[in-house]
Amino acid sequence: MDRTRNIARSLLSTATIMATSLALAAIPAPGAADSEPPTEKRLQDDKSLEADAASALAAATTSPELLAKAAPDECFGGSSPPISAWAGCETGQPKVNHSYVWGLTASGDHLWFGTAPNVHCLTIGTSLAVTEPIENDDYVCEYGESPQRSENPAIPPAGGDWRPPKVYLYHKPTRNLVDKTAAITRRSEADRQRFLSTVGIRAAGSHRGVVLLGGPSVLGLNLFAFDGASGAYLGSTTLTGYGTVRHFLVADHTLYAGVGLGIDGQAGGAVLRWTGSRSRPFDFSLVASLPQQVADLVVHKGRMFVTTWPSIAGSADSTHTAGIWMSPWLVNGGRGLTTTDATAWKQVWNVSQYEPDPVIAATYGLGGLASYNGNLYWGTMHVPLKATQAHTTRYPSESSEQNLAATKNTQRATSIFRASRFDNGKASADLLYGAAELPAFDPEANDGAGEWKLTPTGYQPRYGAAGFGNSYNNYTWEMLVAGGSLYIGAMDWSYLVKDLPSELRGGVEDGLGTVDPASYGGDLWVFDGTHGPAKSVSTNGLGNYLNYGLRTMLADGPAVYVGTANPMNLRTDREDDVPEGGWELIRLPGANLPSAARKKAALGAQ
C-alpha cells in the first residue's frame, strides 16, 4: 500500500502540487530572472529570416513548423549557463529547465506566452517525503542538491528544481522571439519579487490592447500586464484569495477569466469579468461564484459554459466533483455578465453521471471545451495514478494482490462528450469516445473484503474507446474551432510508464494495455463535422515524441498555433537519435483547411 500510494503521489498533476511548491519562491536566487539565457529563436541555428521564410514557403501545407523552442539555460553538474543556445557547457551537461508553454494568447502580430519549469520534478518532490535525487537519460531532479537551493538554503529540498518562469513575445512577421521577463523583473523590486514567487504563467489573455498573463503563487494569483501594441510592461498585482487561473475568454466584446479560490483552487471557483484598461489593467468584477474551480470557458448558444475541476479532494458529491456549468443569458454586444449573475449559474452535467465508482469520480477533472456546429463538446482529464491513490487511501490494501487490482481498475483514459440540448438546465449528453462499462469497487462484497465489478456507465460510445482508442491519452487539454473543424489536443503519458517500478508498471499495463513506443507523444485529433469520427492529425507530439502533451492552442488567420508540454530536461544532445526536451511553439499552416483541401495538400507534397 505505502509504495503504491507514494508512487501515485509522484505523478500528481501540476494543478495539485504547484501551489504548495513555492514556499521556496519566498527567497529567490539573486538575479535568477534578470539574466537572459539563450532561447531557440528559429527552426535551425543561425538561419537568416529570409532563409526561414523560404523554407516555410516550401514546406507542405499541413506540415508542423517549429517556430521556437526552449533552449538549454543551465549546465547540470556545471557552474554557469551555456554561452549561447545549444552551444554546450564548459563543464557539465546542457539542461533545459522550461518544460511547458502554459499560457498562450495573440495580440495583433504578436503571440504572447509564459512557461512553467521542471514540472515533473516539482510534482515528485513536493508529493513525496523522500527527495532523493533522480537521474536518468531523460531528466534529472536534483532536489536538495540543486544549485538553486545551494544559493538559498531556506528553499525546501522538494522545491529545489523550481526556476522562475519566463514570458515571451513572438513577432510573426519577423519570426523573432523576444524574452520579456526582464521587463518585469527590472521594473521594481515589488514586480521582481512578485514574478519570482510565481509558480508559472498558467494563463494568458488579451483585449482592448492589453495582454494579461497570470499564475499561482503562495500569496494568491499573480497577474502581469503588457501593452499589446508596443510590448511595454504595464505593471503587476496579486489577487489575494484566488489560487489559480487556467483560461481567459473574450465574449461579446468582454474579457473573462476562469479562476480557482484558495490554494490551488480547492476552496471553489469563479468567473471574473475584466473591467480594466491600459491605465487600470487589473480591475475585475465577480460574475460567477461556483463551488468548483473553473478550467475552460466558452460561449454556446447565447450562454457561457465552463468546465471545472474538483474543489475538495476526496469529496464524491456532485457539489464538489467536476462538472459543466451554464450561465444566465448573455446579450450580444450588450451588457454581458454582471455581478447580479454571480449566483445564477446552473450545473448541467457532472462526471458522476458517467463514472460508476464515486471515489474515482472525485478525481476527475474536465478540460477542453468548445462550441461546434450547434453542439457543446467537452473532455475529461485524469492525473496519472491519482485515482489509485484516492482508492488506496479510502480502502487501504492489505496485500500485493489488492494493490495490483487497485492499480489496474482505477486507470481511466479521456472521454469525449457532446450535447446539443440543455432541457430544464440538464445536458442531454452523447458519449463520442469512452466506455459502456467501467470497473467500480463494491466495498461490501466478499464479506467486507470488497470486489471490483464491471458496471454500466449509462452510455454507449458512438465512435470508439476512450482516449481515441489510445488508453494512455489521459488529458483533453485543449479544444479549438478553426476553419470549420474542431481540434482536440491531448496528453499521452505512456512515455512516463517505462520509468515506473516494475510492480506498479505491471498494474498500469494490466489496466490500460501494454505500452507501444510507437504511440509516444501527445495527440492532436480533428472533427471535420458532426456526423463522423475524429481523425488523427498527429499521434507523436507533432514530430517530437518527448512532447507528451499539446498544452495550449489558438487559431490565428489561416494557422493554428500549438504550445507543447515536454519536461525531459536532459534531452539536449542534437547529435543523437532522440529529440530534444523543453517546450515548443509550433505552427500548423494548413491545420484549419477543410478536410478535402488538407488531403489534397498532403498528396501534393508527396
KOLMAR-936008 format. One record per residue (C-alpha): residue number from 1; residue in one letter; x, y, z. Coordinates in steps of 0.001 Angstrom, whole numbers, plus 500000, padded with zeros to 6 digits. Layout:
<pts>
{NUM "A" {X Y Z}}
...
</pts>
This chain:
<pts>
{1 "M" {500000 500000 500000}}
{2 "D" {502644 502530 501002}}
{3 "R" {504656 502038 497847}}
{4 "T" {501644 502395 495580}}
{5 "R" {500453 505420 497454}}
{6 "N" {503852 507108 497309}}
{7 "I" {504341 506456 493610}}
{8 "A" {500837 507724 492969}}
{9 "R" {501722 510971 494674}}
{10 "S" {504807 511282 492498}}
{11 "L" {502634 511680 489412}}
{12 "L" {500025 514063 490762}}
{13 "S" {499043 516915 488483}}
{14 "T" {500627 520288 488182}}
{15 "A" {497335 521608 489478}}
{16 "T" {497618 519656 492708}}
{17 "I" {501218 520350 493594}}
{18 "M" {502227 523677 492118}}
{19 "A" {500537 525996 494550}}
{20 "T" {502179 524316 497538}}
{21 "S" {505588 524007 495941}}
{22 "L" {506638 527591 496175}}
{23 "A" {507287 528300 499752}}
{24 "L" {510666 528052 498042}}
{25 "A" {509975 531180 495995}}
{26 "A" {509880 533393 499040}}
{27 "I" {513658 533753 498843}}
{28 "P" {514529 533698 495119}}
{29 "A" {518069 533345 493884}}
{30 "P" {519595 536789 493377}}
{31 "G" {519309 537745 489730}}
{32 "A" {517637 534467 488834}}
{33 "A" {515271 536015 486311}}
{34 "D" {517358 539061 485407}}
{35 "S" {519696 537115 483191}}
{36 "E" {518512 536252 479706}}
{37 "P" {519557 532670 478923}}
{38 "P" {519645 531729 475271}}
{39 "T" {516424 530786 473542}}
{40 "E" {515974 528994 470250}}
{41 "K" {514506 531691 468007}}
{42 "R" {514070 529737 464798}}
{43 "L" {513801 526266 463389}}
{44 "Q" {517553 525907 462843}}
{45 "D" {520654 527605 464211}}
{46 "D" {521939 530762 462534}}
{47 "K" {519416 530842 459707}}
{48 "S" {518568 534265 458332}}
{49 "L" {514976 535439 458434}}
{50 "E" {514863 535234 454644}}
{51 "A" {516040 531618 454662}}
{52 "D" {513495 530758 457299}}
{53 "A" {510701 532308 455248}}
{54 "A" {511789 530488 452103}}
{55 "S" {511928 527197 453981}}
{56 "A" {508449 527737 455409}}
{57 "L" {507069 528612 451974}}
{58 "A" {508485 525425 450506}}
{59 "A" {507074 523245 453292}}
{60 "A" {503955 521172 452731}}
{61 "T" {500755 522982 453649}}
{62 "T" {499948 520660 456506}}
{63 "S" {503468 520152 457895}}
{64 "P" {504043 521256 461508}}
{65 "E" {506504 524157 461575}}
{66 "L" {508684 524653 464641}}
{67 "L" {508734 528371 465433}}
{68 "A" {510566 528404 468745}}
{69 "K" {511838 526017 471368}}
{70 "A" {513212 526193 474886}}
{71 "A" {516988 526030 474789}}
{72 "P" {519427 524867 477474}}
{73 "D" {519643 527507 480184}}
{74 "E" {521788 525694 482745}}
{75 "C" {524661 523242 482979}}
{76 "F" {523820 520193 485053}}
{77 "G" {526932 519433 487048}}
{78 "G" {528481 522721 485921}}
{79 "S" {528666 526200 487331}}
{80 "S" {527325 528503 484618}}
{81 "P" {524736 528591 481812}}
{82 "P" {525676 527810 478209}}
{83 "I" {527224 530736 476364}}
{84 "S" {524607 530512 473597}}
{85 "A" {521734 528277 472574}}
{86 "W" {522787 524651 472119}}
{87 "A" {526461 525639 472361}}
{88 "G" {527245 523165 475107}}
{89 "C" {528752 523738 478537}}
{90 "E" {532343 524373 479553}}
{91 "T" {531666 521959 482390}}
{92 "G" {528629 519770 482927}}
{93 "Q" {525761 518776 480642}}
{94 "P" {523346 521235 478993}}
{95 "K" {519969 521224 480718}}
{96 "V" {516674 522817 479686}}
{97 "N" {514506 523729 482675}}
{98 "H" {511460 525236 480988}}
{99 "S" {509030 522496 480061}}
{100 "Y" {505537 523917 479378}}
{101 "V" {504009 526635 477235}}
{102 "W" {501442 527116 479987}}
{103 "G" {499570 530211 478780}}
{104 "L" {499271 531477 475173}}
{105 "T" {497443 534404 473560}}
{106 "A" {497600 536621 470463}}
{107 "S" {497575 540399 470169}}
{108 "G" {497968 541883 466699}}
{109 "D" {501102 540485 465073}}
{110 "H" {502363 539108 468371}}
{111 "L" {501983 535841 470217}}
{112 "W" {502482 536107 473976}}
{113 "F" {503164 533111 476180}}
{114 "G" {504539 532090 479558}}
{115 "T" {506332 528981 480750}}
{116 "A" {506471 526555 483673}}
{117 "P" {509761 524883 484729}}
{118 "N" {510639 521259 485609}}
{119 "V" {507005 520328 486157}}
{120 "H" {507646 516610 486558}}
{121 "C" {510391 517114 489175}}
{122 "L" {508294 519539 491207}}
{123 "T" {505443 517063 491157}}
{124 "I" {507565 514240 492503}}
{125 "G" {509439 516345 495037}}
{126 "T" {506500 518130 496637}}
{127 "S" {504374 514989 496802}}
{128 "L" {506918 512636 498416}}
{129 "A" {508645 512612 501775}}
{130 "V" {511759 511254 500028}}
{131 "T" {513594 513742 497841}}
{132 "E" {516487 511565 496766}}
{133 "P" {517898 512998 493510}}
{134 "I" {516776 511221 490334}}
{135 "E" {518804 510976 487157}}
{136 "N" {518070 509013 484017}}
{137 "D" {518589 509523 480311}}
{138 "D" {515571 511802 480024}}
{139 "Y" {515591 514079 483045}}
{140 "V" {517265 514917 486314}}
{141 "C" {515592 516043 489550}}
{142 "E" {518258 517472 491866}}
{143 "Y" {516105 518429 494861}}
{144 "G" {518362 519273 497811}}
{145 "E" {521464 519200 495596}}
{146 "S" {520095 521830 493219}}
{147 "P" {522268 524933 492694}}
{148 "Q" {519104 526990 493226}}
{149 "R" {518879 525634 496763}}
{150 "S" {522594 525917 497456}}
{151 "E" {522250 529688 496980}}
{152 "N" {519119 529781 499130}}
{153 "P" {519163 527068 501835}}
{154 "A" {515716 528180 503027}}
{155 "I" {514205 526555 499937}}
{156 "P" {512983 523082 500941}}
{157 "P" {514637 520177 499081}}
{158 "A" {511311 519290 497432}}
{159 "G" {511356 522605 495597}}
{160 "G" {514987 522611 494574}}
{161 "D" {514153 522121 490890}}
{162 "W" {511906 525152 490659}}
{163 "R" {513129 528015 488493}}
{164 "P" {511406 531346 487804}}
{165 "P" {509061 531206 484804}}
{166 "K" {509634 533124 481580}}
{167 "V" {507455 535430 479479}}
{168 "Y" {507943 535607 475705}}
{169 "L" {506705 537622 472763}}
{170 "Y" {506856 536085 469282}}
{171 "H" {506643 538559 466373}}
{172 "K" {505052 536722 463455}}
{173 "P" {506182 538951 460529}}
{174 "T" {509879 538845 461507}}
{175 "R" {509758 535394 463138}}
{176 "N" {511587 536816 466124}}
{177 "L" {511262 535615 469706}}
{178 "V" {511801 538164 472472}}
{179 "D" {512272 537323 476143}}
{180 "K" {510145 539857 478062}}
{181 "T" {510938 538528 481529}}
{182 "A" {513446 541267 482368}}
{183 "A" {510847 543938 481581}}
{184 "I" {509009 542687 484658}}
{185 "T" {511891 541940 486999}}
{186 "R" {513726 545211 486325}}
{187 "R" {510735 547497 486771}}
{188 "S" {510770 547487 490563}}
{189 "E" {511653 545280 493490}}
{190 "A" {507950 544629 494073}}
{191 "D" {507492 543438 490481}}
{192 "R" {510601 541309 490730}}
{193 "Q" {509564 539624 493952}}
{194 "R" {506053 539039 492632}}
{195 "F" {507359 537403 489467}}
{196 "L" {509908 535317 491359}}
{197 "S" {507164 533986 493625}}
{198 "T" {505066 532804 490653}}
{199 "V" {504958 529068 490028}}
{200 "G" {504463 529544 486292}}
{201 "I" {502466 531587 483809}}
{202 "R" {499399 529375 483602}}
{203 "A" {497058 531531 481506}}
{204 "A" {497239 534412 479048}}
{205 "G" {494569 536640 477509}}
{206 "S" {494348 539870 475550}}
{207 "H" {491675 542508 475000}}
{208 "R" {491494 546180 474075}}
{209 "G" {495236 546423 473589}}
{210 "V" {496150 544879 476955}}
{211 "V" {497828 541489 477413}}
{212 "L" {497337 539760 480772}}
{213 "L" {499440 536831 481979}}
{214 "G" {498798 535086 485274}}
{215 "G" {499872 532243 487512}}
{216 "P" {499600 530904 491059}}
{217 "S" {501800 531889 493975}}
{218 "V" {501803 531265 497703}}
{219 "L" {500137 534639 498289}}
{220 "G" {497417 534417 495634}}
{221 "L" {497016 534864 491900}}
{222 "N" {499794 536947 490341}}
{223 "L" {498940 538966 487211}}
{224 "F" {501258 540825 484834}}
{225 "A" {500110 543273 482142}}
{226 "F" {501676 544464 478878}}
{227 "D" {500641 546867 476145}}
{228 "G" {499722 544580 473269}}
{229 "A" {500820 547009 470563}}
{230 "S" {504110 548372 471875}}
{231 "G" {505085 545471 474134}}
{232 "A" {505629 547879 477038}}
{233 "Y" {505229 546468 480526}}
{234 "L" {502276 547992 482401}}
{235 "G" {502666 546509 485883}}
{236 "S" {501619 543644 488159}}
{237 "T" {499325 542782 491035}}
{238 "T" {498335 539915 493332}}
{239 "L" {494686 538948 493671}}
{240 "T" {494646 537509 497170}}
{241 "G" {492038 534866 497824}}
{242 "Y" {492421 533394 494352}}
{243 "G" {494801 530482 493874}}
{244 "T" {494937 529766 490158}}
{245 "V" {493818 530843 486691}}
{246 "R" {493520 528466 483723}}
{247 "H" {491899 530330 480823}}
{248 "F" {490765 533717 479571}}
{249 "L" {487883 534183 477114}}
{250 "V" {486720 537151 475024}}
{251 "A" {482935 537027 474634}}
{252 "D" {480607 539803 473438}}
{253 "H" {483481 542290 473435}}
{254 "T" {484341 541483 477043}}
{255 "L" {487259 539588 478594}}
{256 "Y" {486562 536939 481246}}
{257 "A" {488875 534789 483380}}
{258 "G" {488175 531398 484937}}
{259 "V" {489833 531094 488351}}
{260 "G" {490059 528992 491484}}
{261 "L" {489744 530179 495071}}
{262 "G" {492269 529369 497777}}
{263 "I" {495359 527187 497474}}
{264 "D" {495188 525500 494075}}
{265 "G" {491516 526386 493740}}
{266 "Q" {490493 523940 496458}}
{267 "A" {488063 526430 498004}}
{268 "G" {485886 526826 494910}}
{269 "G" {485858 528779 491679}}
{270 "A" {484778 531969 489988}}
{271 "V" {484493 533770 486681}}
{272 "L" {485875 537293 486707}}
{273 "R" {484926 539991 484198}}
{274 "W" {487737 542344 483229}}
{275 "T" {486644 545956 483580}}
{276 "G" {490117 547406 483152}}
{277 "S" {492112 549436 480638}}
{278 "R" {495746 550266 479871}}
{279 "S" {495792 552710 482774}}
{280 "R" {493945 550334 485141}}
{281 "P" {494804 546831 483882}}
{282 "F" {493764 544910 486993}}
{283 "D" {490125 545894 487501}}
{284 "F" {487729 542919 487686}}
{285 "S" {484208 542171 488845}}
{286 "L" {482837 538808 490017}}
{287 "V" {480219 537361 487624}}
{288 "A" {480176 533713 488727}}
{289 "S" {480619 532145 492146}}
{290 "L" {480936 528348 491880}}
{291 "P" {481747 525513 494294}}
{292 "Q" {484433 524172 491903}}
{293 "Q" {487463 525821 490309}}
{294 "V" {486998 526850 486681}}
{295 "A" {489039 525162 483960}}
{296 "D" {487871 526282 480480}}
{297 "L" {485235 528730 479223}}
{298 "V" {483226 529096 476004}}
{299 "V" {480088 530823 474720}}
{300 "H" {477459 528457 473293}}
{301 "K" {474024 529482 472018}}
{302 "G" {473935 532744 473938}}
{303 "R" {475251 531487 477283}}
{304 "M" {478665 530942 478797}}
{305 "F" {479605 527400 479749}}
{306 "V" {482587 526359 481872}}
{307 "T" {484285 523108 482761}}
{308 "T" {485532 522637 486313}}
{309 "W" {487997 520681 488419}}
{310 "P" {487060 519242 491814}}
{311 "S" {487316 521749 494617}}
{312 "I" {487786 519491 497643}}
{313 "A" {489972 516412 497186}}
{314 "G" {488216 513203 498071}}
{315 "S" {484690 514631 498133}}
{316 "A" {482423 512460 495982}}
{317 "D" {479239 514551 495956}}
{318 "S" {478198 516486 492854}}
{319 "T" {478748 519807 494611}}
{320 "H" {482496 519266 494546}}
{321 "T" {483149 516852 491677}}
{322 "A" {483940 518202 488212}}
{323 "G" {481072 519315 486027}}
{324 "I" {479670 521609 483333}}
{325 "W" {478140 524898 484487}}
{326 "M" {475876 527200 482449}}
{327 "S" {475472 530951 482891}}
{328 "P" {472362 533087 482512}}
{329 "W" {471758 534554 479036}}
{330 "L" {474337 536905 477583}}
{331 "V" {473207 539833 475440}}
{332 "N" {475154 540044 472166}}
{333 "G" {477092 543290 472068}}
{334 "G" {475378 544387 475248}}
{335 "R" {475941 544055 478927}}
{336 "G" {477437 540583 479062}}
{337 "L" {477573 539017 482520}}
{338 "T" {477411 541233 485586}}
{339 "T" {477702 540835 489339}}
{340 "T" {473969 540116 489534}}
{341 "D" {474617 536862 487620}}
{342 "A" {477175 535545 490086}}
{343 "T" {474847 533107 491857}}
{344 "A" {472545 532311 488911}}
{345 "W" {474679 529663 487212}}
{346 "K" {473432 526053 486932}}
{347 "Q" {475331 522793 486827}}
{348 "V" {474060 520939 483746}}
{349 "W" {476278 517831 483833}}
{350 "N" {478552 516106 486317}}
{351 "V" {481166 513347 485991}}
{352 "S" {479259 511189 488485}}
{353 "Q" {476621 510764 485755}}
{354 "Y" {479238 508713 483851}}
{355 "E" {481796 507287 486289}}
{356 "P" {480212 504486 488405}}
{357 "D" {482875 504495 491140}}
{358 "P" {482342 507523 493430}}
{359 "V" {485928 507596 494712}}
{360 "I" {487312 507627 491179}}
{361 "A" {484686 510184 490105}}
{362 "A" {486047 512577 492719}}
{363 "T" {489449 512548 490969}}
{364 "Y" {488148 513508 487506}}
{365 "G" {488819 516914 486033}}
{366 "L" {487153 518403 482975}}
{367 "G" {489352 520163 480456}}
{368 "G" {488926 521392 476885}}
{369 "L" {485544 522852 475943}}
{370 "A" {484207 524063 472576}}
{371 "S" {481023 525135 470803}}
{372 "Y" {480952 523492 467370}}
{373 "N" {478156 523163 464801}}
{374 "G" {475401 523639 467351}}
{375 "N" {476900 521260 469917}}
{376 "L" {478851 521769 473116}}
{377 "Y" {481893 519438 473308}}
{378 "W" {483971 518620 476370}}
{379 "G" {486512 516057 477581}}
{380 "T" {487692 514515 480831}}
{381 "M" {491130 514731 482482}}
{382 "H" {492819 512067 484610}}
{383 "V" {496006 512717 486557}}
{384 "P" {498100 509530 486252}}
{385 "L" {497549 507283 489289}}
{386 "K" {495634 509921 491234}}
{387 "A" {492590 507647 491310}}
{388 "T" {494796 504793 492532}}
{389 "Q" {495963 506959 495411}}
{390 "A" {492412 508003 496233}}
{391 "H" {491194 504404 496258}}
{392 "T" {494015 503028 498435}}
{393 "T" {493538 505922 500840}}
{394 "R" {489828 505206 501139}}
{395 "Y" {490227 501398 501126}}
{396 "P" {493728 500514 502381}}
{397 "S" {495210 497491 500639}}
{398 "E" {496353 494527 502716}}
{399 "S" {498207 492554 500057}}
{400 "S" {500158 492952 496848}}
{401 "E" {497217 491378 495007}}
{402 "Q" {494904 494110 496257}}
{403 "N" {497465 496740 495248}}
{404 "L" {497651 495257 491779}}
{405 "A" {493870 495142 491454}}
{406 "A" {493545 498747 492629}}
{407 "T" {496161 499956 490145}}
{408 "K" {494581 498009 487295}}
{409 "N" {490985 499061 487903}}
{410 "T" {491428 502748 488736}}
{411 "Q" {493069 503796 485458}}
{412 "R" {490981 505945 483112}}
{413 "A" {491519 507483 479668}}
{414 "T" {489962 510714 478466}}
{415 "S" {486344 510509 477351}}
{416 "I" {484742 512936 474885}}
{417 "F" {481132 514116 475196}}
{418 "R" {478841 516498 473370}}
{419 "A" {475369 517886 473955}}
{420 "S" {473031 519993 471846}}
{421 "R" {470150 520447 474293}}
{422 "F" {470017 521638 477868}}
{423 "D" {466461 520843 478867}}
{424 "N" {465442 522126 482286}}
{425 "G" {469061 523004 482995}}
{426 "K" {470365 519476 482302}}
{427 "A" {472504 518328 479385}}
{428 "S" {471300 515543 477125}}
{429 "A" {474841 514261 476586}}
{430 "D" {476153 511964 473874}}
{431 "L" {479340 509941 474514}}
{432 "L" {481619 510053 471458}}
{433 "Y" {484688 508268 472864}}
{434 "G" {484528 506381 476144}}
{435 "A" {483250 503191 477763}}
{436 "A" {479914 501446 478175}}
{437 "E" {481246 499744 481320}}
{438 "L" {483924 500679 483848}}
{439 "P" {485255 498823 486905}}
{440 "A" {483768 500042 490179}}
{441 "F" {484645 498892 493688}}
{442 "D" {481978 497330 495879}}
{443 "P" {483325 497540 499469}}
{444 "E" {480541 495321 500863}}
{445 "A" {481266 492320 498600}}
{446 "N" {483182 489251 499836}}
{447 "D" {482115 489784 503447}}
{448 "G" {483540 493284 503502}}
{449 "A" {486793 492482 501675}}
{450 "G" {485470 494260 498602}}
{451 "E" {485381 493392 494922}}
{452 "W" {485862 495156 491584}}
{453 "K" {482916 494763 489203}}
{454 "L" {482365 495976 485642}}
{455 "T" {479498 498441 485959}}
{456 "P" {477451 500172 483229}}
{457 "T" {478167 503862 482726}}
{458 "G" {474772 504502 481185}}
{459 "Y" {476352 505500 477858}}
{460 "Q" {477286 503764 474629}}
{461 "P" {480295 505314 472848}}
{462 "R" {479347 506472 469372}}
{463 "Y" {482778 506362 467723}}
{464 "G" {485193 504371 469831}}
{465 "A" {487041 503669 473045}}
{466 "A" {488272 506324 475458}}
{467 "G" {491432 508196 474529}}
{468 "F" {490515 507991 470817}}
{469 "G" {491466 504333 471126}}
{470 "N" {494748 505072 472966}}
{471 "S" {494151 504326 476639}}
{472 "Y" {497198 506403 477661}}
{473 "N" {495596 509602 476382}}
{474 "N" {494660 510911 479802}}
{475 "Y" {494028 514656 479305}}
{476 "T" {491761 516560 476970}}
{477 "W" {493933 519623 477394}}
{478 "E" {492586 521938 474704}}
{479 "M" {489746 522230 472177}}
{480 "L" {489846 524748 469333}}
{481 "V" {487454 525540 466483}}
{482 "A" {489297 526683 463352}}
{483 "G" {488460 526633 459652}}
{484 "G" {485233 524757 460137}}
{485 "S" {486868 521969 462166}}
{486 "L" {487181 521102 465846}}
{487 "Y" {490708 520298 467077}}
{488 "I" {491404 518440 470315}}
{489 "G" {494868 518439 471895}}
{490 "A" {495602 515624 474339}}
{491 "M" {498272 514403 476752}}
{492 "D" {499690 510879 476341}}
{493 "W" {501523 509691 479466}}
{494 "S" {502791 506376 478051}}
{495 "Y" {506393 507646 477838}}
{496 "L" {506465 508055 481627}}
{497 "V" {505317 504492 482280}}
{498 "K" {508668 502962 481319}}
{499 "D" {510290 504506 484427}}
{500 "L" {507708 503203 486921}}
{501 "P" {508720 500420 489318}}
{502 "S" {508021 497061 487677}}
{503 "E" {505178 496083 490030}}
{504 "L" {503356 499351 489521}}
{505 "R" {504014 499347 485788}}
{506 "G" {502515 495873 485627}}
{507 "G" {499299 497074 487244}}
{508 "V" {499073 500080 484926}}
{509 "E" {499592 497965 481826}}
{510 "D" {497060 495414 483077}}
{511 "G" {494543 498223 483180}}
{512 "L" {495487 500220 480102}}
{513 "G" {497315 497702 477914}}
{514 "T" {500978 497221 477094}}
{515 "V" {502718 500471 476176}}
{516 "D" {503565 500754 472491}}
{517 "P" {506602 503018 471960}}
{518 "A" {505181 503922 468545}}
{519 "S" {502421 505814 470368}}
{520 "Y" {504736 508062 472411}}
{521 "G" {503887 511755 472202}}
{522 "G" {500806 513906 472676}}
{523 "D" {497923 513570 470211}}
{524 "L" {496072 516074 468042}}
{525 "W" {492673 514979 466703}}
{526 "V" {490154 516768 464496}}
{527 "F" {486420 516555 463842}}
{528 "D" {485566 517869 460374}}
{529 "G" {481847 517724 461092}}
{530 "T" {479233 516314 463434}}
{531 "H" {478462 513103 461538}}
{532 "G" {481658 511114 461732}}
{533 "P" {484560 510119 463985}}
{534 "A" {487591 512238 464679}}
{535 "K" {490700 511894 462524}}
{536 "S" {494260 511994 463786}}
{537 "V" {496417 514970 462818}}
{538 "S" {499360 513695 464880}}
{539 "T" {499892 510954 467453}}
{540 "N" {503605 511623 468077}}
{541 "G" {503778 515042 469685}}
{542 "L" {503744 516859 466326}}
{543 "G" {507021 515205 465374}}
{544 "N" {508712 515185 468799}}
{545 "Y" {507545 512252 470923}}
{546 "L" {509000 513877 474033}}
{547 "N" {506154 516410 473679}}
{548 "Y" {503867 514320 475867}}
{549 "G" {501085 516898 475668}}
{550 "L" {499670 519649 473473}}
{551 "R" {499097 522141 476251}}
{552 "T" {497836 525312 474551}}
{553 "M" {496317 526126 471157}}
{554 "L" {494985 529183 469361}}
{555 "A" {493727 529993 465888}}
{556 "D" {495174 532973 464048}}
{557 "G" {494090 533603 460473}}
{558 "P" {494855 530501 458408}}
{559 "A" {497036 528901 461069}}
{560 "V" {496778 527007 464329}}
{561 "Y" {499486 527609 466934}}
{562 "V" {500301 524929 469493}}
{563 "G" {502375 525166 472677}}
{564 "T" {503667 521843 473983}}
{565 "A" {504478 520211 477330}}
{566 "N" {507867 518479 477434}}
{567 "P" {509756 518096 480774}}
{568 "M" {512678 515956 479539}}
{569 "N" {515323 518379 480756}}
{570 "L" {518440 516327 479896}}
{571 "R" {517467 515630 476298}}
{572 "T" {519641 518366 474779}}
{573 "D" {522023 516435 472505}}
{574 "R" {521199 517422 468938}}
{575 "E" {523587 514837 467536}}
{576 "D" {521877 511733 468936}}
{577 "D" {518785 509990 467573}}
{578 "V" {516464 511273 470338}}
{579 "P" {514515 514546 470016}}
{580 "E" {515118 517419 472416}}
{581 "G" {513339 518291 475643}}
{582 "G" {511731 521582 476605}}
{583 "W" {508634 523421 475373}}
{584 "E" {507963 524015 471701}}
{585 "L" {505878 526614 469856}}
{586 "I" {504568 525023 466661}}
{587 "R" {502557 526404 463742}}
{588 "L" {500234 524258 461646}}
{589 "P" {499893 526369 458489}}
{590 "G" {497067 524372 456923}}
{591 "A" {495511 522995 460069}}
{592 "N" {492229 524825 459569}}
{593 "L" {491695 523851 455929}}
{594 "P" {488643 521716 455189}}
{595 "S" {489469 518015 455160}}
{596 "A" {489402 517706 451344}}
{597 "A" {491871 520562 450981}}
{598 "R" {494120 519072 453669}}
{599 "K" {494121 515733 451856}}
{600 "K" {494860 517361 448518}}
{601 "A" {497706 519407 450001}}
{602 "A" {499192 516341 451673}}
{603 "L" {499052 514331 448428}}
{604 "G" {500655 517172 446514}}
{605 "A" {503553 517252 448933}}
{606 "Q" {504388 513573 448476}}
</pts>
